C-alpha cells in the first residue's frame, strides 16, 4: 500500500492504535522516516435498534 501511495505522489500514512501488532510497529515506522503527526480520539456508542425519525 505504501508503494501505491508513493507511485501516485501521495504521502503514505499510518494510524496506529495501542492494540497494533507487532507491538514495535511505531518504532519500525520511525526508523523508516515516518513521524508522529498527532493524536486522534475515537468515541463510539452502541445502539439498541434503528434510529427513529430519521430517513
MOPAC internal coordinates of N, CA, C and O (Angstrom, degrees):
PM7 1SCF
backbone

  N    0.0000 0     0.00 0     0.00 0    0    0    0
  C    1.4261 1     0.00 0     0.00 0    1    0    0
  C    1.5311 1   109.89 1     0.00 0    2    1    0
  O    1.2310 1   120.81 1   141.08 1    3    2    1
  N    1.3038 1   116.06 1   -38.92 1    3    2    1
  C    1.4652 1   120.52 1   178.81 1    5    3    2
  C    1.5347 1   110.61 1   -56.66 1    6    5    3
  O    1.2310 1   120.01 1   133.65 1    7    6    5
  N    1.3179 1   117.58 1   -46.35 1    7    6    5
  C    1.4738 1   122.27 1  -179.71 1    9    7    6
  C    1.5195 1   111.07 1   -62.28 1   10    9    7
  O    1.2310 1   119.98 1   140.33 1   11   10    9
  N    1.3257 1   117.64 1   -39.67 1   11   10    9
  C    1.4587 1   121.72 1   179.08 1   13   11   10
  C    1.5301 1   110.73 1   -58.77 1   14   13   11
  O    1.2310 1   120.44 1   133.50 1   15   14   13
  N    1.3046 1   116.76 1   -46.50 1   15   14   13
  C    1.4629 1   120.39 1   178.34 1   17   15   14
  C    1.5224 1   110.64 1   -62.36 1   18   17   15
  O    1.2310 1   120.44 1   132.33 1   19   18   17
  N    1.3214 1   116.77 1   -47.67 1   19   18   17
  C    1.4602 1   120.66 1  -179.23 1   21   19   18
  C    1.5196 1   111.50 1   -61.16 1   22   21   19
  O    1.2310 1   120.03 1   139.36 1   23   22   21
  N    1.3170 1   117.55 1   -40.64 1   23   22   21
  C    1.4642 1   121.62 1   179.55 1   25   23   22
  C    1.5284 1   112.19 1   -62.80 1   26   25   23
  O    1.2310 1   120.39 1   155.73 1   27   26   25
  N    1.3287 1   116.86 1   -24.27 1   27   26   25
  C    1.4602 1   121.33 1   179.72 1   29   27   26
  C    1.5344 1   112.04 1  -101.76 1   30   29   27
  O    1.2310 1   120.60 1  -167.03 1   31   30   29
  N    1.3242 1   116.45 1    12.97 1   31   30   29
  C    1.4593 1   120.61 1   177.40 1   33   31   30
  C    1.5146 1   114.43 1    70.59 1   34   33   31
  O    1.2310 1   120.57 1  -157.28 1   35   34   33
  N    1.3199 1   116.52 1    22.72 1   35   34   33
  C    1.4577 1   121.36 1  -179.54 1   37   35   34
  C    1.5166 1   110.06 1  -109.31 1   38   37   35
  O    1.2310 1   120.11 1   -36.46 1   39   38   37
  N    1.3273 1   117.40 1   143.54 1   39   38   37
  C    1.4637 1   119.43 1   178.50 1   41   39   38
  C    1.5300 1   110.87 1   -78.19 1   42   41   39
  O    1.2310 1   119.63 1   -59.02 1   43   42   41
  N    1.3198 1   118.31 1   120.98 1   43   42   41
  C    1.4665 1   119.38 1   176.31 1   45   43   42
  C    1.5220 1   109.95 1   -69.71 1   46   45   43
  O    1.2310 1   120.87 1   -30.15 1   47   46   45
  N    1.3112 1   115.94 1   149.85 1   47   46   45
  C    1.4612 1   120.58 1   176.99 1   49   47   46
  C    1.5179 1   109.06 1  -144.07 1   50   49   47
  O    1.2310 1   121.16 1   -18.69 1   51   50   49
  N    1.3113 1   115.39 1   161.31 1   51   50   49
  C    1.4569 1   121.43 1  -178.15 1   53   51   50
  C    1.5133 1   108.78 1  -132.98 1   54   53   51
  O    1.2310 1   120.49 1   -36.96 1   55   54   53
  N    1.3120 1   116.68 1   143.04 1   55   54   53
  C    1.4560 1   122.41 1   172.47 1   57   55   54
  C    1.5211 1   106.18 1  -111.52 1   58   57   55
  O    1.2310 1   120.80 1   -61.11 1   59   58   57
  N    1.3097 1   116.07 1   118.89 1   59   58   57
  C    1.4679 1   121.23 1  -175.19 1   61   59   58
  C    1.5197 1   109.25 1  -113.51 1   62   61   59
  O    1.2310 1   120.96 1   -53.15 1   63   62   61
  N    1.3115 1   115.77 1   126.85 1   63   62   61
  C    1.4606 1   120.49 1   177.02 1   65   63   62
  C    1.5283 1   108.91 1   -98.24 1   66   65   63
  O    1.2310 1   120.33 1   -14.62 1   67   66   65
  N    1.3256 1   116.97 1   165.38 1   67   66   65
  C    1.4690 1   119.54 1   176.54 1   69   67   66
  C    1.5283 1   112.74 1   -59.65 1   70   69   67
  O    1.2310 1   120.09 1   161.58 1   71   70   69
  N    1.3365 1   117.43 1   -18.42 1   71   70   69
  C    1.4615 1   121.28 1  -179.39 1   73   71   70
  C    1.5246 1   112.06 1   -92.63 1   74   73   71
  O    1.2310 1   119.62 1  -170.09 1   75   74   73
  N    1.3238 1   118.32 1     9.91 1   75   74   73
  C    1.4661 1   121.87 1  -176.70 1   77   75   74
  C    1.5231 1   111.51 1   -63.06 1   78   77   75
  O    1.2310 1   121.59 1   -36.76 1   79   78   77
  N    1.3254 1   114.57 1   143.24 1   79   78   77
  C    1.4575 1   121.25 1   175.50 1   81   79   78
  C    1.5097 1   108.16 1  -128.80 1   82   81   79
  O    1.2310 1   117.39 1   -46.97 1   83   82   81
  N    1.2799 1   122.58 1   133.03 1   83   82   81
  C    1.4608 1   124.94 1     3.83 1   85   83   82
  C    1.5249 1   110.95 1   -70.41 1   86   85   83
  O    1.2310 1   120.67 1   -25.61 1   87   86   85
  N    1.3089 1   116.32 1   154.39 1   87   86   85
  C    1.4590 1   121.92 1  -176.08 1   89   87   86
  C    1.5217 1   112.45 1   -59.18 1   90   89   87
  O    1.2310 1   119.98 1   151.93 1   91   90   89
  N    1.3265 1   117.64 1   -28.07 1   91   90   89
  C    1.4689 1   121.12 1  -177.95 1   93   91   90
  C    1.5268 1   112.38 1   -93.12 1   94   93   91
  O    1.2310 1   120.06 1  -161.28 1   95   94   93
  N    1.3357 1   117.49 1    18.72 1   95   94   93
  C    1.4577 1   120.95 1  -176.58 1   97   95   94
  C    1.5260 1   112.39 1   -56.82 1   98   97   95
  O    1.2310 1   119.80 1   137.45 1   99   98   97
  N    1.3312 1   117.99 1   -42.55 1   99   98   97
  C    1.4601 1   119.21 1   179.52 1  101   99   98
  C    1.5238 1   111.72 1   -61.61 1  102  101   99
  O    1.2310 1   120.11 1   143.38 1  103  102  101
  N    1.3187 1   117.39 1   -36.62 1  103  102  101
  C    1.4651 1   121.84 1   177.67 1  105  103  102
  C    1.5307 1   110.98 1   -67.47 1  106  105  103
  O    1.2310 1   120.40 1   137.29 1  107  106  105
  N    1.3126 1   116.84 1   -42.71 1  107  106  105
  C    1.4679 1   121.54 1   178.91 1  109  107  106
  C    1.5300 1   110.02 1   -61.12 1  110  109  107
  O    1.2310 1   120.34 1   135.80 1  111  110  109
  N    1.3294 1   116.96 1   -44.20 1  111  110  109
  C    1.4634 1   120.50 1   179.14 1  113  111  110
  C    1.5324 1   110.91 1   -65.64 1  114  113  111
  O    1.2310 1   119.95 1   141.21 1  115  114  113
  N    1.3136 1   117.70 1   -38.79 1  115  114  113
  C    1.4687 1   121.02 1   177.42 1  117  115  114
  C    1.5263 1   110.42 1   -61.28 1  118  117  115
  O    1.2310 1   120.07 1   140.27 1  119  118  117
  N    1.3146 1   117.46 1   -39.73 1  119  118  117
  C    1.4660 1   120.91 1   177.72 1  121  119  118
  C    1.5270 1   111.64 1   -64.33 1  122  121  119
  O    1.2310 1   120.14 1   155.15 1  123  122  121
  N    1.3263 1   117.34 1   -24.85 1  123  122  121
  C    1.4683 1   121.70 1   178.73 1  125  123  122
  C    1.5234 1   111.95 1   -89.54 1  126  125  123
  O    1.2310 1   120.23 1  -176.81 1  127  126  125
  N    1.3369 1   117.17 1     3.19 1  127  126  125
  C    1.4539 1   121.03 1   176.03 1  129  127  126
  C    1.5091 1   115.86 1   100.98 1  130  129  127
  O    1.2310 1   119.83 1  -179.13 1  131  130  129
  N    1.3244 1   117.94 1     0.87 1  131  130  129
  C    1.4566 1   120.27 1   177.95 1  133  131  130
  C    1.5253 1   109.51 1   -76.20 1  134  133  131
  O    1.2310 1   121.36 1   -30.77 1  135  134  133
  N    1.3349 1   115.00 1   149.23 1  135  134  133
  C    1.4565 1   120.47 1  -179.72 1  137  135  134
  C    1.5197 1   109.95 1  -126.12 1  138  137  135
  O    1.2310 1   121.07 1   -28.38 1  139  138  137
  N    1.3218 1   115.56 1   151.62 1  139  138  137
  C    1.4521 1   121.57 1   175.01 1  141  139  138
  C    1.5227 1   108.09 1   -69.30 1  142  141  139
  O    1.2310 1   120.42 1   -51.44 1  143  142  141
  N    1.3284 1   116.80 1   128.56 1  143  142  141
  C    1.4587 1   119.24 1  -178.36 1  145  143  142
  C    1.5213 1   112.64 1  -111.29 1  146  145  143
  O    1.2310 1   119.59 1   172.73 1  147  146  145
  N    1.2902 1   118.39 1    -7.27 1  147  146  145
  C    1.4550 1   120.55 1   178.17 1  149  147  146
  C    1.5104 1   111.40 1   153.23 1  150  149  147
  O    1.2310 1   121.78 1   -10.69 1  151  150  149
  N    1.3038 1   114.20 1   169.31 1  151  150  149
  C    1.4623 1   120.67 1  -179.93 1  153  151  150
  C    1.5211 1   109.42 1  -105.21 1  154  153  151
  O    1.2310 1   121.01 1   -27.54 1  155  154  153
  N    1.3091 1   115.68 1   152.46 1  155  154  153
  C    1.4545 1   122.20 1   178.00 1  157  155  154
  C    1.5151 1   108.51 1  -124.34 1  158  157  155
  O    1.2310 1   120.69 1   -43.34 1  159  158  157
  N    1.3065 1   116.30 1   136.66 1  159  158  157
  C    1.4546 1   121.49 1   175.10 1  161  159  158
  C    1.5228 1   107.69 1  -105.88 1  162  161  159
  O    1.2310 1   120.81 1   -50.68 1  163  162  161
  N    1.3073 1   116.05 1   129.32 1  163  162  161
  C    1.4594 1   121.32 1  -179.62 1  165  163  162
  C    1.5221 1   108.18 1  -117.31 1  166  165  163
  O    1.2310 1   120.74 1   -49.96 1  167  166  165
  N    1.3174 1   116.19 1   130.04 1  167  166  165
  C    1.4578 1   121.45 1   177.74 1  169  167  166
  C    1.5228 1   108.27 1  -120.14 1  170  169  167
  O    1.2310 1   120.78 1   -28.36 1  171  170  169
  N    1.2925 1   116.12 1   151.64 1  171  170  169
  C    1.4586 1   120.28 1   179.38 1  173  171  170
  C    1.5135 1   110.44 1  -143.62 1  174  173  171
  O    1.2310 1   121.38 1   -16.52 1  175  174  173
  N    1.3046 1   114.97 1   163.48 1  175  174  173
  C    1.4493 1   120.95 1   177.71 1  177  175  174
  C    1.5305 1   107.71 1  -145.14 1  178  177  175
  O    1.2310 1   120.93 1   -34.10 1  179  178  177
  N    1.2923 1   115.83 1   145.90 1  179  178  177
  C    1.4575 1   121.03 1   176.03 1  181  179  178
  C    1.5173 1   108.38 1   -96.26 1  182  181  179
  O    1.2310 1   120.79 1   -48.87 1  183  182  181
  N    1.3036 1   116.09 1   131.13 1  183  182  181
  C    1.4666 1   119.72 1   174.59 1  185  183  182
  C    1.5203 1   108.32 1  -102.63 1  186  185  183
  O    1.2310 1   121.35 1   -29.54 1  187  186  185
  N    1.3001 1   115.02 1   150.46 1  187  186  185
  C    1.4589 1   120.09 1  -177.38 1  189  187  186
  C    1.5209 1   111.80 1  -108.07 1  190  189  187
  O    1.2310 1   120.57 1  -155.48 1  191  190  189
  N    1.3221 1   116.52 1    24.52 1  191  190  189
  C    1.4531 1   120.30 1   179.33 1  193  191  190
  C    1.5191 1   109.30 1   156.78 1  194  193  191
  O    1.2310 1   120.62 1     0.69 1  195  194  193
  N    1.3110 1   116.41 1  -179.31 1  195  194  193
  C    1.4716 1   120.03 1  -178.49 1  197  195  194
  C    1.5322 1   110.71 1   -68.10 1  198  197  195
  O    1.2310 1   121.12 1   -30.56 1  199  198  197
  N    1.3152 1   115.46 1   149.44 1  199  198  197
  C    1.4611 1   120.26 1   176.39 1  201  199  198
  C    1.5257 1   108.64 1   -73.98 1  202  201  199
  O    1.2310 1   120.04 1   -44.54 1  203  202  201
  N    1.2894 1   117.53 1   135.46 1  203  202  201
  C    1.4677 1   122.45 1  -178.22 1  205  203  202
  C    1.5204 1   109.67 1   -92.07 1  206  205  203
  O    1.2310 1   120.56 1   -35.54 1  207  206  205
  N    1.3432 1   116.54 1   144.46 1  207  206  205
  C    1.4489 1   121.47 1   175.42 1  209  207  206
  C    1.5175 1   114.12 1    82.09 1  210  209  207
  O    1.2310 1   119.57 1  -175.37 1  211  210  209
  N    1.3169 1   118.43 1     4.63 1  211  210  209
  C    1.4665 1   122.65 1   177.88 1  213  211  210
  C    1.5240 1   108.34 1  -109.92 1  214  213  211
  O    1.2310 1   120.90 1   -44.25 1  215  214  213
  N    1.3308 1   115.88 1   135.75 1  215  214  213
  C    1.4611 1   118.12 1   176.63 1  217  215  214
  C    1.4857 1   110.99 1  -124.51 1  218  217  215
  O    1.2310 1   120.10 1   180.00 1  219  218  217

